[in-house]
Amino acid sequence: MEISIKTKVKNILSRQWIAVLMGNILLFAVLAISQPAFLQVTNLVNILCQCSLFGIMAVGMTFVISTGGIDISVGMNALFTMALMWRLYNVMPVWLVFIVVLLFGSLIGAVNGMLICYFNFPEMIATLASMSILRGAGYLLLDTSQKFVQDELRIIGNSRVLGMIPTPTVIMILLCILGALIMCYTRFGRYLLAVGGSKNSAEFSGINVKKVCMGAYIICGTCAALGGIVYAGRIGSIAPNSCQGYEFTVITAVVLGGTKMSGGKSSVVGSVLGCVFLYLIENAMTMLSVSSYYQTFARAIMMLCAIALDTATTMRAEAGIVKEKRARFLAQ
């Protein structure tokens, strides 16, 4: 019984999202002690809202990366969503505007998936092209100038549930729970991980790899559009450079949370916790009056560290497999 308990504890602690959670708790405690202003309600609400924006996008990105793919168009997807919202406001009801832009986000994800799955475009090239097209479309819709969002369009990003919890945070938590349930308890989730583990093996097992990957990109595009809705509601204005570089922050958070860049292993909860961790660091640097240029540098370092950790974990796992196979061969 004692060995069993130790084994279970070891397995729990070996999960990367647990390490990220512990890092969040430690960082929160350090900031709370060293910076009294950190615990102000305004600052905490700001942290929750900003984390929610990245967290919503990270949930969708987790699905894509778990298949071994990547989508670097999510930031510009959000920009295009906001610009389209601003344009459609005067021609249709608000509720219909939200539905239409979410459908456009899904369509963008579907186009990315189609280019990658059916036309064999490399993931980076396909989504890079989408990013450039969406940036240009966003500029055109905004007339290359900053626009202020109408109050009715800010209802999702700027409201609170029960007068306390920011609505974006509630959305992020619900999406996180839904994403985790899909990954852990549905056939689609198992197929995603199987495709990420080995596309050839997945095909031989009868899995429709193209449809599974298409589904992942559609989910990612929808989450990016939802992130744009939240951003517009929270900030209240849209600039041509809005959401620029967000894709790299989201990818960093996903990898930091335990999802392998090569696919086959994912953690939706870890992705959201990774967003919280990254923004806590950014919030700390802001409170210490660190230049935004250094903050960009810090985000790049965090991304490199996350990828290095992912690579080291993969190499260690592969070395363990080779060692086990060698031991079996020698035992024969």
N, C-alpha and C positions, 0 to 999 in steps of 0.2 A: 504493500500500500504506500509506503514511504517513497519507494522508487517511482511509483506511478505519479505521485503528487509532484515530486521533483521534476519528472519528465514533463508534466503538464505545465508547470511554472516556467521551465526552460523554453518550451514551445511558445508560450505566450510572450515571454520577454524577447524572443528571437524575431517576433513580428516587427517590421520596421515602423508601422504606424504607432505602435506602443512607444517606441523610442521618440518619435516626433511629438506624441502627446506629452511625454515626460519633459521634453525640451520646451514645449509651450508653457507647461506649468512652472518650470524653473525660470524661464525668461519673464513670465508674468510676475512672479514673486520678486525677481531682481528689480524690474522696472517699478513695481509698486513701492518698494522700499527706497530706491534711489531717487525716484522722481515723483514727489507727492501729487503733481498735476496729472500724472498718468491715470489716477483713479477717479478723476472728475467725470461726471456722467456724460458730458458732451464728448470728451475724448473716447470713452468706452463705446458710446453709440457710433461715433465716427469709425472706430476700429471694426465694429460689427458690420456696418454698412459696406465698408471697403472690402473686408474679407468676403462678404456675401457676393459681391460682384465677381471676384476672382473664383470663389468657390463654386458658383453656378457654372461658370465656364469650365472649371476643372472637372466637374462631374462628367460633362460631355467628352472632354479630352481623355479621360480615363478609359472610356469605351474604345476610343480610337487607338490609343497607345497599347491597350491590352491585346489588340490584334497584331501588333508590330508595326502599325502605321503611325502617321503624324499629320497634324493639321495646323499649319502656321497662318491660316487665313482668319482665325477666330476674332482677332482684334479688329480687322477691317470689316468682318461680317457684322460686328457690333456697331461700327461706325455707319455702315450702310443702313442698318436697321434704324438707327436714330434719325438719319437724314430722311429716310422714307417715312418714318412716323411724322416728322415735321411737315413733310409735303402732303401727306394724306389727311392731316387733321381737318382741313377745310372742306373736304369732299365726302367724308363718311363719318359715322358715329365713332366715338373713342373705342368702344369695345370691339368694333369691327376692325379698327386700325391695329389693335394689338393682335388680333387673330391673323390679319393679313401679313404683318411683319414676321410673325412666328412661322407662317407658312413659307414666306420667302427665305427665312433662315433654314428651314428644312430643305427647301429646293436647292439652296447653295450647297448644303451638305450632300444632297443627292447627286448634284453635278460633280462635286469633288470625288464622291464614291464611284460614279460612273467612269470618270476619266481614269481613275486608278484601277478599278476592278475589271472593266470591260475593254478599255483601250490601252491598258498596261502602261500608263504614265507612271513614272516614279512619284512617290508620295510628295516629296519635297518640291518637285517641279510643278506638279498639278496644283498644289495648294499655294505655292508662290505665285503662280499665274493668277489664281483666284484672288489672292491678297491684292495684287496690283490692280486687277480689274475693279474690285470692290472699292479700293481707295479712290480710283478715278471716278467711279460712279457716285461715291459719297461726296467728292468735291463738286461734281456737277449739280447734285441735288441741293447742296448748301450754297451754291453760287460762290464757292471758294471763300466764304466769310463765316464768322461765328454767328450762330442763331440761338435765340432763347426759346426754350421749350414752353409750350402752353401749359397752364396749371393743370388742366384735365389730364394731360399726358403724364403728369408727375405722380399720379395717384399710387402707382405700384412702388416706385422707388423712394417716395418721400412720405409714406404713411406708416402708421404703427398699429400693430395688433394689440387690442385691449389697452391702447394708449401707452404702452410701454415698450414692447419688442418691435424693432423695425421690421416692416413687411419683407424686405429683401432677405433678412436673416431667417425668417420663417420659411421662405421659399427655398433657401439654400439647405436648410435642415431637412425639409420634406424631400427635396431632390436627392439629398445624400442618402436618406433612408431608402427611398425608392430605388436608387441606383445600386445600393448595397444588396437589397433584396433580389434585384434582377441578376446581379452578378453571382450571388451565392445559391439561389434557389430556383432559377428558371433554366430551361433548356437553352435559351438564347445566350444566357451568361456563360454556361458551360461551353457552348460553341465558340464564343468569343475567345475564351482562354485556350481552347483547343487549336483554333486558327493561329493564335499568337505563338503557341508552342511549336507547331509545325504545320504549315499549310498543306504540304503533301500528305502527311498522315491524316489530317482532317478530311481531305478529299477522298482518300482511300477508305475512310470510315463512313462515307456517305453524306458528309456535311456539305451543304452548298456554300462554299467559301465566299463567293462573290456576293451573295445575298446577305450573309452575315456581316461582311465588311461594309456593304452599302448601308445596312442598318446602323452600324456604329457611326458612320460619317453623318447620317441624317440626324441622329441624336446629338452629335457634337454641334452641328449647324444650328439646331433648334435651341440648344443651351446658350450658344453664342448670341443669338438674336435676343433671347431672354435677358442675357447680361447687358445687351445694349439698351433694352427697355429700362432696366434697373439703373444703369448709368445716367441715362437722360433724366429720369425722375429724381435721382439724388443730386446731380450737379446742377440741373436746371438750364444748362446751355450745351450747345454742340459746336465744337470747333473742328476744322479740317484735320487737325492732328490728334483728335480724341482717340483714346484706346490704342495709340501707336505703341508697339512693343509689348502689349499685354500678353500676346501669345507666348512669349518667352518666359514671362512670370508664371503663367499657367502651366506650361510644360515643366518648369522647374519644380513647382509645387507638386505636380503629379508624380514625378520621378522621386522627389524627396519623400513622398508619402508611401512609397513601396511598390509602385507600378514599374515593371521592367520596360526599358526602352525597346527591347527586342520582342516584347510581348510574352504571353503565357502566364503572367502573374500580375494581379492588380489589387488595388485597395481604394475603393471610393472614399471611405472614411479617412484613409491616410491622405488622399489628395486634398480634401477639405482642411484637414489639420495642417497640411503643408502650406496652404494659403494663409492660415492664421499665423503660422510661424514666420513666414516671410514678411507679412505686414506688421507683426509685432516688432521685428527688427527695423523695418522702415519707419515705423512710428517712433521708435527709440531714437533713431538718427535725426528725425525731424525735431524732436524735443530737445536734442543736444545741439540743434542749429547746424547740423552737418549739411554741406552743400549738396544740391540735387545731383551734381555731377558725380560726387563720391557715392551717392545712393545708387546711381546707375552702375557704377563700378562694383559696388557690393552685390547687386543683383546678379551681375555677370559671374562674379566669383562663386556665389551660391549655386548658380546653374552648373558651373564646372564641377563644383564639389558634389552636387547631386548625381551628375552623370558619372563622375569618378567612383562614387559609392556604388552606383548601379553596376558599373563595369566590374568592380572588385567583387561584388556579390556574385555576379554571373560566373566569373572566372573561378571563384572558390567552389561554386556548385558543380561546375564542369570538372574541376580537379577531383572533387569527391566522387563523381560518377566514374571517372577514369580509374581512380584508385580502387573502387568497389569492383569494377569489371576485371581489373588486373588480379585482385585477390581471388575472385571466382575462377579465373583462368588457371591460376597457380594451384588452386585447390583440386582441380580436376585430375 
